[in-house]
Amino acid sequence: QVQPVESGGGLVQAGGSLRLSCAASTSIFSIVEWYRQAPGNQRELVANIISGGSGGSTNYADSVKGRFTISRDNAKSTVYLQMDSLKPEDTAVYYCVVLKFGSRYWGQGTQVTVSS
C-alpha cells in the first residue's frame, strides 16, 4: 500500500520560502505530482517529476514557474517542493500524488499560508 505523507507546510510572509516534503512510502514510482487547492478554487497541478532513463523531467504550472522547484531523493523515497518568493495567492492545501503501476495515491495534504 502506497501512502504518501506530506510535511513542511506552515505560515510564512510574502517573499519567504518553504520546502514541502512527500515521503512516498515506496521506492518505485513513475510520477510524483504536487497539487494545491485553495478554498473556492479548483484543484491545480503545481508541478510534477517524471522518472526517466536520463534522470527524468520536471514540469511546472505557469503560476509557479521560476519560483518553485521539484526534486527527488531516491534513497529516501522522498520528493521535495521548494517554494521561493511566495505570494499570498500561493495559500492553499498542497497535496502529493504518487503514480505507481497505473494507480494514483493521494496524501492527506499540508496547509501553506502566505501572509501579505
DRENKOLLUM-337747 format. One line per 3 residues: their letters; for each residue x, y, z of N, C-alpha, C. Coordinates in steps of 0.2 Angstrom, whole numbers, plus 5000, padded with zeros to 4 digits. Example, Ala and Ser with C-alpha at 12.3 -4.5 7.8 and 13.67 -1.06 7.14 Angstrom:
2
as = 5066/4972/5039/5062/4978/5039/5066/4984/5039 ~ 5064/4989/5035/5068/4995/5036/5064/5000/5039
//
This chain:
116
qvq = 5004/4994/5000/5000/5000/5000/5004/5006/5000 ~ 5003/5011/4995/5007/5017/4995/5003/5022/4999 ~ 5006/5026/5003/5003/5031/5007/5008/5037/5007
pve = 5007/5042/5003/5011/5047/5003/5010/5052/5009 ~ 5015/5054/5012/5014/5059/5018/5018/5065/5017 ~ 5014/5071/5017/5017/5077/5016/5019/5080/5023
sgg = 5024/5085/5022/5026/5089/5028/5029/5095/5026 ~ 5030/5100/5030/5033/5106/5029/5029/5112/5028 ~ 5023/5111/5028/5018/5117/5027/5019/5122/5033
glv = 5016/5127/5032/5016/5132/5038/5014/5139/5036 ~ 5015/5144/5040/5014/5151/5039/5020/5154/5037 ~ 5020/5158/5032/5026/5162/5030/5024/5169/5027
qag = 5028/5174/5028/5026/5180/5025/5028/5180/5017 ~ 5024/5184/5014/5026/5185/5007/5033/5187/5005 ~ 5036/5183/5000/5043/5184/4999/5047/5178/5002
gsl = 5044/5175/5007/5048/5169/5010/5048/5163/5006 ~ 5050/5158/5010/5051/5151/5007/5049/5146/5011 ~ 5047/5140/5008/5045/5134/5012/5048/5128/5008
rls = 5049/5123/5011/5050/5117/5007/5046/5111/5010 ~ 5042/5109/5005/5037/5103/5007/5041/5097/5005 ~ 5039/5092/5009/5042/5085/5008/5036/5080/5007
caa = 5037/5075/5003/5032/5070/5001/5036/5063/5002 ~ 5035/5060/5008/5038/5053/5009/5033/5048/5005 ~ 5036/5045/5000/5032/5042/4996/5030/5035/4998
sts = 5033/5032/5003/5032/5025/5006/5033/5020/5001 ~ 5037/5021/4995/5038/5016/4990/5044/5019/4987 ~ 5048/5014/4985/5055/5016/4981/5054/5016/4974
ifs = 5048/5014/4972/5047/5013/4964/5041/5018/4963 ~ 5042/5023/4959/5036/5027/4957/5038/5030/4950 ~ 5033/5031/4946/5034/5034/4939/5034/5041/4939
ive = 5029/5044/4943/5027/5051/4943/5025/5053/4950 ~ 5028/5058/4952/5025/5061/4958/5023/5069/4956 ~ 5017/5070/4959/5014/5077/4957/5013/5080/4964
wyr = 5013/5087/4963/5010/5091/4969/5004/5095/4966 ~ 4999/5095/4969/4993/5099/4968/4992/5103/4974 ~ 4988/5108/4972/4986/5113/4978/4978/5115/4977
qap = 4975/5116/4982/4968/5118/4982/4967/5124/4987 ~ 4965/5129/4985/4963/5135/4989/4955/5135/4990 ~ 4952/5137/4996/4945/5137/4996/4942/5141/4991
gnq = 4937/5137/4988/4933/5140/4982/4936/5140/4976 ~ 4942/5137/4975/4946/5136/4969/4946/5129/4967 ~ 4947/5128/4961/4948/5121/4958/4955/5119/4960
rel = 4956/5112/4960/4962/5109/4962/4967/5111/4956 ~ 4973/5113/4957/4978/5115/4952/4984/5110/4953 ~ 4986/5108/4947/4993/5104/4947/4998/5109/4947
van = 5002/5109/4952/5008/5114/4953/5014/5112/4949 ~ 5016/5105/4950/5022/5103/4947/5022/5095/4947 ~ 5026/5092/4943/5027/5085/4943/5034/5083/4941
iis = 5036/5077/4943/5043/5075/4942/5042/5068/4939 ~ 5045/5066/4933/5044/5060/4930/5050/5056/4929 ~ 5050/5050/4931/5056/5046/4931/5058/5045/4923
ggs = 5064/5044/4922/5066/5043/4915/5074/5041/4916 ~ 5076/5037/4910/5082/5035/4910/5088/5040/4910 ~ 5086/5046/4908/5091/5052/4908/5090/5056/4914
ggs = 5087/5054/4919/5086/5057/4925/5079/5060/4926 ~ 5075/5059/4921/5068/5061/4921/5067/5068/4919 ~ 5061/5071/4921/5059/5078/4919/5055/5081/4924
tny = 5054/5087/4924/5050/5091/4928/5046/5096/4924 ~ 5040/5097/4927/5035/5102/4924/5032/5106/4929 ~ 5030/5112/4927/5028/5117/4932/5022/5121/4929
ads = 5017/5122/4933/5012/5127/4931/5015/5134/4930 ~ 5012/5138/4925/5015/5144/4924/5015/5149/4930 ~ 5010/5148/4934/5009/5152/4940/5015/5151/4945
vkg = 5019/5146/4945/5024/5145/4949/5031/5144/4946 ~ 5031/5144/4939/5037/5143/4936/5042/5148/4938 ~ 5048/5146/4939/5054/5151/4941/5054/5152/4949
rft = 5049/5150/4952/5049/5151/4959/5049/5144/4963 ~ 5046/5139/4960/5045/5133/4964/5050/5128/4960 ~ 5053/5123/4964/5057/5118/4961/5055/5111/4964
isr = 5054/5106/4960/5053/5100/4962/5059/5095/4961 ~ 5060/5091/4966/5066/5087/4966/5065/5080/4970 ~ 5069/5075/4969/5068/5069/4972/5074/5066/4975
dna = 5074/5063/4980/5079/5059/4983/5077/5052/4983 ~ 5080/5048/4979/5078/5041/4978/5080/5037/4984 ~ 5085/5039/4987/5087/5035/4993/5083/5035/4998
kst = 5079/5041/4999/5074/5042/5004/5067/5041/5002 ~ 5066/5040/4996/5059/5039/4993/5055/5045/4994 ~ 5058/5051/4993/5055/5057/4995/5056/5062/4989
vyl = 5051/5066/4989/5050/5071/4984/5049/5078/4987 ~ 5053/5083/4985/5053/5089/4988/5049/5095/4983 ~ 5046/5099/4986/5044/5105/4983/5047/5111/4986
qmd = 5052/5114/4983/5055/5120/4986/5051/5126/4983 ~ 5048/5130/4988/5044/5136/4986/5047/5142/4988 ~ 5049/5146/4983/5053/5153/4985/5048/5158/4982
slk = 5050/5164/4985/5046/5170/4983/5039/5169/4983 ~ 5037/5167/4989/5030/5165/4990/5025/5171/4990 ~ 5019/5170/4987/5014/5175/4986/5008/5174/4990
ped = 5004/5178/4992/4998/5177/4996/4993/5172/4992 ~ 4994/5172/4985/4989/5168/4981/4992/5161/4981 ~ 4998/5160/4984/5000/5153/4984/4997/5149/4990
tav = 4993/5153/4994/4990/5150/5000/4985/5144/4998 ~ 4986/5138/5000/4982/5133/4999/4984/5127/5003 ~ 4980/5121/5002/4982/5115/5004/4986/5111/4999
yyc = 4992/5109/5000/4996/5106/4995/4996/5098/4996 ~ 4995/5095/4990/4994/5088/4991/4999/5084/4986 ~ 5002/5079/4989/5007/5075/4985/5003/5069/4982
vvl = 5004/5067/4976/5001/5061/4972/5007/5057/4969 ~ 5006/5051/4971/5011/5046/4968/5008/5042/4963 ~ 5011/5041/4958/5008/5037/4952/5012/5031/4952
kfg = 5009/5025/4953/5013/5019/4953/5009/5013/4950 ~ 5012/5010/4944/5008/5004/4941/5001/5006/4939 ~ 5000/5012/4937/4994/5014/4934/4989/5017/4940
sry = 4991/5017/4946/4986/5019/4951/4989/5026/4954 ~ 4984/5030/4957/4986/5036/4960/4985/5036/4967 ~ 4990/5038/4971/4989/5038/4978/4990/5045/4981
wgq = 4985/5047/4985/4985/5054/4987/4987/5055/4994 ~ 4991/5060/4996/4992/5061/5003/4986/5065/5006 ~ 4987/5066/5012/4982/5070/5016/4982/5078/5015
gtq = 4988/5080/5013/4989/5087/5012/4992/5091/5018 ~ 4995/5096/5016/4998/5101/5021/4996/5108/5019 ~ 4995/5112/5024/4992/5119/5023/4998/5123/5022
vtv = 4998/5127/5017/5003/5133/5016/4999/5139/5016 ~ 5001/5144/5021/4998/5150/5021/5003/5156/5021 ~ 5002/5160/5016/5006/5166/5015/5003/5172/5016
ss = 5006/5176/5021/5003/5182/5023/5006/5188/5019 ~ 5002/5193/5018/5004/5199/5014/5007/5204/5019
//
